[in-house]
Amino acid sequence: MRTAIVAVALASAFITGIGSPVRAAANGWSRTGDVLTWRAPAHVPTGDAAVEFFAGGRSLGRPAEAGDRRTFRLRIDAAARLDDLEVRAGGRRLDAAAAAGDRAAGVALPAPLPPNPADPGVRGPHATVTGEYSLPGVRLPGLPRPVEMRAVVVAPRGAPGRRPLALFLHGRHSTCYRGSDPDAVTDSWPCERDHRPIPSYRGYLQAQRLLASQGYVTVSVSANGVNAQDGDADDGGAQARSALVRLHLARWADWAGAGRAGAPAIVRAAPRAAMSKVFLMGHSRGGEGVSRAAMDTLTPPPAARDGYHGRVRWTIRGLLLIGPTMFGHNPVPDVPSATILPGCDNDVSDLQGQAYIDATRGVGAGRALHSSLYVIGANHNFFNTEWTPGQSAAPAQDDVEAGDDPVCSAGRATRLTARQEQSAGATYIAAAARLAVGGDDRVRPLLDGSGVRARSADPARVLSHALGAGRTPAALPAPGVRVTGGRICAQVGRDPARSCLYRWTTGSPHFVPYRDIRPEAGRYALELAWSAPGTPVTVRPASPAGLAGARALTLRLIVPPNTAGTRLGVALVGPGGARTGLGDVSLDGLPGSAGTTTAWAQEVRVPLGGFRGRVAKIEFTPRTADGRAVLLDAWGWRPGTPEAAAVPLPRIDLGEARGAEGDSGVRVWRIPARVTGRGHGRVRLFLTTFAGGEPAVRSWVATVRPGMRAIAVPVAVRGDPRPGGDLRYSLNARAVRGTMIGDDQGELLVTDDDT
């Protein structure tokens, strides 16, 4: 059997797996040759999370759905280990009932936060006008059938001047229906003759009307054609959705100028759009789509992969994402964003959208505010009325499975009704728009962890934390940071002795693995655990941190769900040893159960008071008898919202290479890693080698320099005349500093030409 030598100083130890037989129909699993099949006992609802097969805790890949919404098939390596098979979507098991887990008898809603004086959920002064437009369909790369150009517009009636434009994009849902028959819902496109398109794009009318009353022109676009055809896309259709968004924006740019006379009637009835003030809202895969549209606006993607080739005639000022997917972990660091995490999301149930906040840390200029909004008791679907039973045209369902979950089952005190959820969604969409587009700093406390609420969202409990907006780093846990009394833990890993949450009974959105790469270098936190009060845990940054201009020290801390009164004293120590006590912080855990992803960091602040100078050490002193906590990071906080300049950072797009091994010699292959844009940056690359059994992973940080057009990723493969199976290499990329990642997946497939 041939060998492979990876030329980027890769360890070349491969573990060859031994194929394991799969008993036919065992829990729905079967295997025929190199095809692994899982058949669900009932229809699997079309959702936004990606369906994946796992064996022994490792991802085998994303299967193809056979068209019956029950059968999923994946071509696998003949030597792959198939022990402990699972099928998951967004971290949730599909092939087994959820574990009963802790019944969480102590679940309780937190007390309401104090109200913010400015309430963005209050209707504005403008009457509104509503209508729709439908244009000829468009063809997008990778999708064989045209995608519709349909939208509903809600605009202020008679508002003077040009008005900001807010564009909404729904997520991945079934596409067609026939009457009220739930078994007649399909994922086809175009719809069969006796079926009608599901109008998912009409699901945000409440939020559209609110924004229109406040002076925004709003448009919600349909994406059924993408939803029906994105099953095989590595990016889950993000690039196609980005192109669809930009095609609509290009039309609005035409209609705001010389093309006004030829615009649809509803567009002519609306004020002209101010294309320099564009706000995007995306739900689920729509969230990833609008984020990619913001990136593609700043730095165009490779032309062959994109469906939009015109000029950019708009400026995207901000994003609001609801329960978004984040397959590529590739946010846009210098465009402000707010991300709603539904506490009872049973579709994107791992709340992977938290990466839109966490993955911006240290990447851009740090001026853009990136806000995480945890909404207790909200599910995934009800933010869209067309996905809500009793409100939708087509059959719909609560994505929370029937059962007796103490937090999320319908009727629980912690669970929101559909109308409550929709009001909260509209209010916080308006808050994000008013801050990012309107520059209204009065609503910032609703988004930046200041601990206030919007009355219009009552009775929803919405908690926030944030990064950016000019915060100054005080402590960022990493292997070089010295800790006494606690430990630096790996956010993503398989070793329980190193994992941050190995003793916890709930998942964390902060620790969702990127592309199932584990261990994943570069993601760390600080774990604190104590059995008696009084002994401080100390954190020493690699070099003293300056907090000039900061008003408070702000911490992102996780405490176990359903706990009360975790309390820590906080003190700062200067380089000379002078100690300044700042006071105590106290936290209650979020309402949680076995079915929730509740280990989410809450933001707490302590005033800096008389502290001056630099921070050489931070001390945390437990005040309670015992407890646990995880610190994600510590920052110097100051009020205000600095203007965020969206800079077109260097962009990396990975590609594919394929070929045959040959019968002799060593051939060096290069996995394409294309660089566009200008400037310096760093990117972490992960190269995974698949040769049966356990994949081998190597990661390193590459530097991007001005004028650079590619990153060298050579792989050397030795050919031979003996059969030995194909070799596959997967390359993935995450931004570290000063870069953006477009297509985050590359591949090299070297086929065995001797079989």
KOLMAR-178913 format. One line per 4 residues: number of its first residue (from 0); their letters; for each residue y negated, z negated, x negated of C-alpha. Coordinates in steps of 0.2 Angstrom, whole numbers, plus 5000, padded with zeros to 4 digits. Layout:
<atoms>
NUM = A = Y,Z,X  ...
</atoms>
This chain:
<atoms>
0 = MRTA = 5000,5000,5000  4983,5005,4993  4970,4992,4988  4951,4991,4992
4 = IVAV = 4938,4985,4980  4921,4981,4988  4907,4984,4975  4895,4971,4981
8 = ALAS = 4903,4957,4972  4915,4954,4986  4930,4943,4985  4945,4955,4988
12 = AFIT = 4958,4943,4995  4965,4951,5011  4977,4942,5023  4989,4954,5031
16 = GIGS = 4993,4949,5048  5011,4950,5056  5011,4958,5073  5016,4946,5087
20 = PVRA = 5025,4952,5102  5016,4949,5119  5027,4945,5133  5024,4957,5148
24 = AANG = 5013,4950,5162  5011,4933,5153  4996,4927,5161  4990,4945,5164
28 = WSRT = 4993,4950,5146  5004,4965,5140  5005,4976,5125  5012,4994,5123
32 = GDVL = 5011,5000,5105  4994,4997,5098  4986,4994,5115  4983,4977,5121
36 = TWRA = 4980,4975,5140  4974,4961,5151  4975,4963,5170  4965,4950,5180
40 = PAHV = 4972,4943,5196  4957,4949,5206  4942,4960,5203  4931,4954,5189
44 = PTGD = 4912,4955,5195  4902,4967,5184  4891,4955,5174  4879,4955,5159
48 = AAVE = 4890,4946,5146  4902,4956,5136  4921,4955,5140  4930,4951,5123
52 = FFAG = 4948,4948,5118  4952,4934,5106  4967,4928,5097  4968,4912,5088
56 = GRSL = 4949,4909,5091  4944,4926,5083  4937,4941,5092  4948,4956,5093
60 = GRPA = 4934,4966,5100  4928,4972,5117  4940,4980,5128  4937,4995,5140
64 = EAGD = 4938,4992,5158  4950,5004,5167  4939,5008,5182  4948,4996,5194
68 = RRTF = 4938,4981,5189  4954,4972,5185  4962,4981,5170  4955,4979,5152
72 = RLRI = 4963,4988,5137  4959,4987,5118  4966,4997,5104  4971,4984,5090
76 = DAAA = 4977,4984,5073  4996,4986,5073  4997,4971,5061  4985,4960,5070
80 = RLDD = 4990,4942,5075  4991,4939,5093  4993,4921,5095  4984,4911,5108
84 = LEVR = 4976,4926,5117  4961,4923,5127  4948,4934,5137  4931,4928,5137
88 = AGGR = 4914,4934,5144  4898,4924,5137  4909,4910,5131  4918,4908,5147
92 = RLDA = 4937,4910,5149  4942,4924,5162  4961,4922,5160  4962,4903,5163
96 = AAAA = 4954,4890,5174  4941,4880,5166  4946,4864,5159  4942,4849,5171
100 = GDRA = 4934,4840,5157  4922,4826,5159  4918,4824,5177  4901,4817,5172
104 = AGVA = 4899,4804,5185  4883,4799,5177  4874,4815,5181  4856,4813,5186
108 = LPAP = 4840,4823,5187  4826,4819,5175  4810,4812,5182  4797,4826,5186
112 = LPPN = 4785,4829,5172  4767,4827,5174  4758,4842,5182  4748,4854,5171
116 = PADP = 4730,4856,5178  4732,4875,5178  4746,4882,5189  4750,4900,5187
120 = GVRG = 4761,4900,5202  4746,4900,5214  4742,4916,5222  4727,4926,5216
124 = PHAT = 4712,4933,5226  4719,4951,5227  4727,4959,5242  4742,4970,5237
128 = VTGE = 4749,4987,5240  4768,4991,5238  4777,5008,5236  4790,5017,5226
132 = YSLP = 4792,5033,5216  4807,5043,5211  4806,5056,5197  4819,5068,5190
136 = GVRL = 4833,5059,5180  4833,5059,5161  4847,5061,5149  4849,5047,5136
140 = PGLP = 4860,5048,5120  4878,5042,5122  4877,5043,5141  4885,5058,5148
144 = RPVE = 4876,5058,5165  4858,5057,5169  4849,5041,5172  4837,5039,5187
148 = MRAV = 4818,5037,5185  4815,5026,5200  4804,5011,5203  4795,5000,5215
152 = VVAP = 4776,4997,5212  4766,4982,5218  4748,4982,5213  4731,4974,5218
156 = RGAP = 4722,4983,5231  4705,4988,5226  4704,4978,5210  4690,4985,5199
160 = GRRP = 4693,4992,5182  4709,4995,5173  4722,4982,5175  4736,4975,5164
164 = LALF = 4753,4983,5167  4769,4972,5170  4785,4981,5169  4801,4973,5175
168 = LHGR = 4819,4978,5171  4835,4971,5179  4851,4967,5171  4869,4974,5172
172 = HSTC = 4876,4973,5190  4887,4984,5200  4879,5001,5205  4885,5007,5222
176 = YRGS = 4891,4999,5239  4897,5004,5256  4891,4993,5270  4896,4974,5269
180 = DPDA = 4914,4977,5261  4914,4967,5245  4929,4978,5239  4919,4994,5241
184 = VTDS = 4907,4989,5228  4909,5001,5213  4902,5004,5195  4901,5023,5197
188 = WPCE = 4886,5034,5194  4880,5044,5203  4887,5035,5219  4901,5043,5230
192 = RDHR = 4895,5052,5245  4899,5037,5257  4891,5024,5245  4873,5019,5242
196 = PIPS = 4864,5014,5226  4862,4995,5224  4843,4992,5224  4843,4979,5210
200 = YRGY = 4826,4985,5205  4819,4978,5221  4825,4960,5217  4809,4954,5209
204 = LQAQ = 4796,4957,5223  4791,4939,5224  4786,4939,5206  4778,4956,5207
208 = RLLA = 4767,4951,5222  4762,4935,5213  4756,4945,5198  4748,4959,5208
212 = SQGY = 4738,4946,5218  4732,4940,5201  4726,4957,5196  4741,4965,5187
216 = VTVS = 4749,4982,5191  4768,4979,5192  4782,4991,5191  4801,4986,5193
220 = VSAN = 4812,5000,5187  4830,5005,5191  4844,5006,5178  4860,5009,5188
224 = GVNA = 4863,5024,5177  4863,5014,5161  4874,5000,5169  4887,5012,5174
228 = QDGD = 4889,5020,5157  4885,5006,5144  4903,5000,5143  4907,5007,5126
232 = ADDG = 4890,5005,5118  4891,4993,5103  4874,4986,5108  4878,4984,5126
236 = GAQA = 4866,4998,5131  4850,4990,5123  4844,5006,5115  4847,5016,5131
240 = RSAL = 4837,5003,5141  4823,5003,5128  4822,5022,5130  4821,5020,5149
244 = VRLH = 4807,5007,5148  4797,5018,5136  4800,5034,5147  4792,5024,5161
248 = LARW = 4778,5018,5150  4774,5036,5144  4772,5041,5163  4761,5027,5166
252 = ADWA = 4750,5032,5151  4749,5049,5158  4744,5042,5175  4731,5031,5167
256 = GAGR = 4723,5046,5160  4722,5065,5163  4738,5065,5173  4731,5054,5187
260 = AGAP = 4730,5068,5200  4748,5072,5198  4754,5054,5200  4765,5048,5214
264 = AIVR = 4755,5042,5229  4758,5023,5226  4752,5025,5208  4736,5033,5214
268 = AAPR = 4734,5019,5227  4734,5007,5212  4721,5003,5199  4723,5013,5183
272 = AAMS = 4734,5003,5171  4727,4996,5155  4740,5002,5143  4733,4991,5129
276 = KVFL = 4739,4976,5139  4757,4978,5144  4769,4964,5148  4788,4966,5150
280 = MGHS = 4800,4956,5160  4819,4958,5158  4833,4950,5166  4850,4948,5157
284 = RGGE = 4854,4964,5148  4837,4970,5154  4830,4956,5143  4838,4963,5128
288 = GVSR = 4832,4980,5133  4814,4976,5135  4815,4966,5118  4822,4982,5110
292 = AAMD = 4808,4992,5118  4795,4981,5110  4803,4984,5093  4805,5002,5096
296 = TLTP = 4786,5003,5101  4782,4995,5084  4794,5005,5073  4803,5020,5081
300 = PPAA = 4822,5020,5080  4832,5035,5072  4828,5050,5083  4847,5055,5085
304 = RDGY = 4850,5038,5094  4834,5037,5105  4830,5045,5121  4811,5044,5119
308 = HGRV = 4803,5056,5107  4784,5055,5112  4769,5046,5105  4767,5027,5108
312 = RWTI = 4752,5025,5119  4753,5007,5124  4753,4990,5117  4766,4977,5122
316 = RGLL = 4757,4960,5122  4772,4949,5127  4789,4947,5135  4798,4936,5148
320 = LIGP = 4817,4936,5147  4828,4928,5160  4846,4923,5155  4846,4937,5142
324 = TMFG = 4860,4944,5132  4857,4944,5113  4872,4954,5105  4862,4959,5090
328 = HNPV = 4852,4942,5087  4837,4953,5083  4821,4947,5091  4804,4954,5088
332 = PDVP = 4796,4940,5078  4777,4945,5080  4777,4948,5099  4775,4933,5110
336 = SATI = 4790,4929,5121  4796,4916,5133  4815,4915,5137  4822,4907,5153
340 = LPGC = 4839,4898,5150  4847,4895,5167  4856,4878,5166  4870,4884,5178
344 = DNDV = 4872,4902,5171  4890,4907,5174  4888,4925,5168  4879,4923,5151
348 = SDLQ = 4886,4906,5151  4884,4902,5132  4865,4905,5134  4864,4916,5119
352 = GQAY = 4846,4921,5123  4841,4905,5114  4842,4916,5098  4826,4925,5104
356 = IDAT = 4817,4908,5099  4828,4902,5085  4831,4919,5076  4812,4921,5074
360 = RGVG = 4811,4906,5063  4803,4911,5046  4805,4930,5050  4787,4935,5055
364 = AGRA = 4770,4928,5052  4773,4913,5063  4758,4916,5074  4767,4922,5090
368 = LHSS = 4773,4909,5102  4792,4910,5106  4796,4898,5120  4813,4892,5127
372 = LYVI = 4813,4887,5145  4828,4877,5151  4829,4877,5170  4841,4863,5176
376 = GANH = 4852,4869,5190  4847,4888,5190  4861,4901,5190  4861,4918,5183
380 = NFFN = 4860,4929,5199  4848,4921,5210  4832,4926,5200  4836,4943,5208
384 = TEWT = 4836,4943,5227  4847,4959,5227  4860,4949,5218  4859,4934,5230
388 = PGQS = 4870,4932,5246  4859,4932,5262  4845,4941,5254  4853,4957,5246
392 = AAPA = 4857,4974,5254  4874,4975,5246  4887,4961,5245  4882,4948,5232
396 = QDDV = 4889,4932,5226  4884,4915,5218  4889,4918,5199  4894,4899,5199
400 = EAGD = 4912,4898,5204  4918,4888,5219  4923,4871,5214  4917,4853,5211
404 = DPVC = 4906,4854,5197  4895,4839,5197  4879,4848,5191  4881,4866,5197
408 = SAGR = 4891,4866,5213  4880,4871,5228  4873,4856,5237  4872,4845,5221
412 = ATRL = 4855,4837,5218  4854,4845,5202  4857,4863,5209  4843,4874,5214
416 = TARQ = 4843,4884,5230  4840,4903,5228  4822,4902,5235  4818,4887,5223
420 = EQSA = 4825,4897,5209  4815,4912,5213  4799,4902,5215  4802,4894,5198
424 = GATY = 4805,4911,5190  4790,4919,5198  4779,4905,5192  4785,4905,5174
428 = IAAA = 4784,4924,5173  4766,4922,5178  4763,4909,5165  4770,4920,5151
432 = ARLA = 4759,4934,5157  4743,4924,5158  4746,4917,5141  4752,4933,5131
436 = VGGD = 4741,4946,5140  4727,4936,5148  4724,4924,5133  4723,4909,5145
440 = DRVR = 4727,4894,5134  4727,4882,5149  4745,4888,5154  4751,4886,5136
444 = PLLD = 4757,4868,5139  4769,4874,5151  4778,4884,5138  4776,4876,5121
448 = GSGV = 4785,4859,5123  4770,4849,5129  4780,4841,5143  4771,4846,5158
452 = RARS = 4776,4855,5174  4769,4869,5186  4768,4862,5204  4772,4879,5211
456 = ADPA = 4789,4878,5203  4794,4861,5211  4807,4854,5213  4814,4864,5198
460 = RVLS = 4815,4854,5182  4809,4866,5168  4809,4859,5151  4802,4869,5136
464 = HALG = 4802,4869,5117  4794,4882,5106  4792,4890,5088  4777,4899,5081
468 = AGRT = 4759,4898,5087  4754,4892,5069  4766,4878,5067  4768,4871,5049
472 = PAAL = 4786,4868,5043  4789,4850,5039  4808,4850,5038  4820,4864,5040
476 = PAPG = 4838,4859,5037  4847,4869,5024  4860,4865,5010  4846,4862,4997
480 = VRVT = 4838,4848,5008  4843,4831,5003  4849,4819,5017  4853,4800,5016
484 = GGRI = 4863,4792,5031  4866,4809,5039  4872,4826,5035  4868,4844,5034
488 = CAQV = 4880,4853,5046  4884,4871,5049  4878,4878,5066  4892,4891,5066
492 = GRDP = 4908,4887,5058  4927,4884,5061  4929,4869,5050  4927,4853,5061
496 = ARSC = 4922,4843,5046  4906,4854,5044  4902,4859,5062  4887,4851,5070
500 = LYRW = 4895,4848,5087  4914,4845,5083  4914,4828,5092  4904,4834,5107
504 = TTGS = 4911,4839,5124  4898,4853,5128  4893,4869,5120  4876,4873,5113
508 = PHFV = 4865,4888,5115  4859,4885,5097  4876,4887,5089  4882,4903,5098
512 = PYRD = 4890,4914,5084  4882,4930,5079  4896,4944,5082  4909,4931,5080
516 = IRPE = 4906,4929,5062  4911,4912,5056  4907,4903,5045  4890,4911,5046
520 = AGRY = 4879,4907,5032  4860,4903,5034  4861,4893,5050  4861,4874,5048
524 = ALEL = 4855,4858,5057  4855,4839,5053  4867,4828,5061  4863,4810,5064
528 = AWSA = 4876,4797,5070  4874,4778,5070  4884,4763,5075  4870,4750,5073
532 = PGTP = 4851,4750,5074  4840,4749,5059  4847,4759,5045  4836,4774,5042
536 = VTVR = 4841,4792,5040  4830,4801,5027  4827,4819,5025  4819,4826,5009
540 = PASP = 4813,4844,5010  4816,4855,4994  4797,4853,4990  4784,4842,4998
544 = AGLA = 4777,4850,5014  4759,4851,5019  4753,4847,5037  4734,4851,5035
548 = GARA = 4726,4854,5052  4741,4847,5062  4739,4834,5075  4757,4829,5078
552 = LTLR = 4774,4830,5071  4785,4839,5083  4804,4838,5083  4817,4849,5091
556 = LIVP = 4831,4836,5095  4848,4838,5104  4856,4822,5111  4872,4821,5121
560 = PNTA = 4872,4826,5139  4871,4812,5152  4865,4799,5140  4850,4789,5142
564 = GTRL = 4837,4781,5130  4841,4788,5113  4827,4781,5103  4822,4784,5085
568 = GVAL = 4808,4778,5075  4799,4791,5064  4790,4789,5048  4783,4800,5034
572 = VGPG = 4783,4796,5016  4771,4805,5004  4775,4810,4986  4769,4794,4979
576 = GART = 4780,4783,4990  4766,4778,5003  4775,4776,5020  4766,4780,5037
580 = GLGD = 4775,4775,5053  4771,4787,5067  4780,4778,5081  4795,4781,5092
584 = VSLD = 4803,4795,5101  4815,4793,5116  4826,4806,5124  4838,4807,5139
588 = GLPG = 4852,4819,5138  4852,4834,5150  4863,4834,5166  4879,4842,5160
592 = SAGT = 4897,4845,5164  4912,4854,5157  4905,4870,5164  4888,4869,5157
596 = TTAW = 4880,4873,5140  4870,4858,5139  4867,4853,5120  4850,4861,5121
600 = AQEV = 4836,4854,5110  4821,4845,5118  4804,4844,5110  4796,4828,5106
604 = RVPL = 4780,4824,5097  4772,4809,5088  4754,4809,5083  4751,4810,5064
608 = GGFR = 4738,4797,5066  4732,4791,5049  4744,4802,5039  4736,4813,5026
612 = GRVA = 4743,4823,5012  4760,4831,5009  4777,4825,5016  4790,4821,5003
616 = KIEF = 4802,4812,5015  4804,4810,5034  4813,4794,5040  4822,4792,5057
620 = TPRT = 4827,4774,5061  4839,4771,5075  4833,4759,5088  4848,4759,5099
624 = ADGR = 4865,4751,5096  4874,4767,5093  4870,4786,5096  4871,4804,5090
628 = AVLL = 4858,4817,5088  4856,4834,5080  4839,4839,5072  4836,4858,5072
632 = DAWG = 4819,4857,5063  4802,4847,5062  4785,4855,5062  4767,4851,5061
636 = WRPG = 4759,4855,5078  4742,4859,5083  4735,4864,5100  4729,4882,5104
640 = TPEA = 4737,4899,5104  4732,4910,5089  4731,4928,5091  4747,4937,5087
644 = AAVP = 4746,4953,5078  4762,4963,5081  4765,4971,5063  4777,4985,5061
648 = LPRI = 4789,4976,5049  4802,4986,5039  4816,4990,5051  4835,4992,5046
652 = DLGE = 4847,5002,5056  4865,5002,5051  4877,5017,5053  4894,5023,5051
656 = ARGA = 4905,5032,5038  4922,5039,5040  4935,5048,5029  4952,5049,5022
660 = EGDS = 4959,5038,5008  4966,5052,4997  4981,5051,4986  4974,5045,4970
664 = GVRV = 4959,5038,4961  4945,5027,4967  4932,5034,4979  4916,5025,4982
668 = WRIP = 4910,5025,5001  4892,5020,5006  4890,5012,5023  4873,5019,5029
672 = ARVT = 4859,5006,5030  4843,5015,5034  4826,5007,5031  4810,5013,5040
676 = GRGH = 4792,5006,5040  4783,4997,5026  4782,4981,5017  4793,4968,5009
680 = GRVR = 4807,4958,5018  4824,4951,5016  4840,4953,5027  4856,4945,5027
684 = LFLT = 4871,4957,5027  4889,4952,5032  4903,4964,5027  4920,4961,5036
688 = TFAG = 4936,4968,5030  4950,4971,5042  4967,4974,5035  4978,4965,5048
692 = GEPA = 4979,4947,5050  4963,4936,5046  4948,4947,5042  4939,4943,5026
696 = VRSW = 4920,4940,5027  4907,4941,5013  4888,4939,5016  4873,4941,5004
700 = VATV = 4854,4943,5006  4847,4960,5001  4828,4962,4997  4818,4976,5006
704 = RPGM = 4804,4983,4995  4789,4995,4999  4795,5013,4999  4813,5008,5001
708 = RAIA = 4823,5020,5012  4841,5013,5011  4850,4997,5006  4865,5001,4995
712 = VPVA = 4881,4995,5003  4895,5003,4992  4914,5000,4996  4927,5007,4983
716 = VRGD = 4944,5012,4990  4959,5017,4979  4969,5030,4987  4988,5032,4985
720 = PRPG = 5002,5043,4992  5011,5029,5002  5008,5025,5020  4999,5008,5022
724 = GDLR = 4988,5009,5038  4969,5012,5040  4956,5001,5032  4941,4996,5042
728 = YSLN = 4925,4988,5036  4911,4981,5048  4894,4978,5042  4881,4967,5051
732 = ARAV = 4863,4963,5048  4852,4948,5053  4833,4947,5048  4829,4933,5036
736 = RGTM = 4811,4937,5032  4798,4951,5035  4811,4963,5043  4817,4969,5060
740 = IGDD = 4835,4974,5064  4837,4989,5076  4856,4994,5076  4864,4979,5068
744 = QGEL = 4881,4986,5067  4888,4998,5054  4906,5003,5050  4917,5011,5037
748 = LVTD = 4934,5018,5043  4945,5024,5029  4960,5032,5037  4978,5032,5030
752 = DDT = 4982,5051,5027  5000,5047,5022  5007,5042,5039
</atoms>
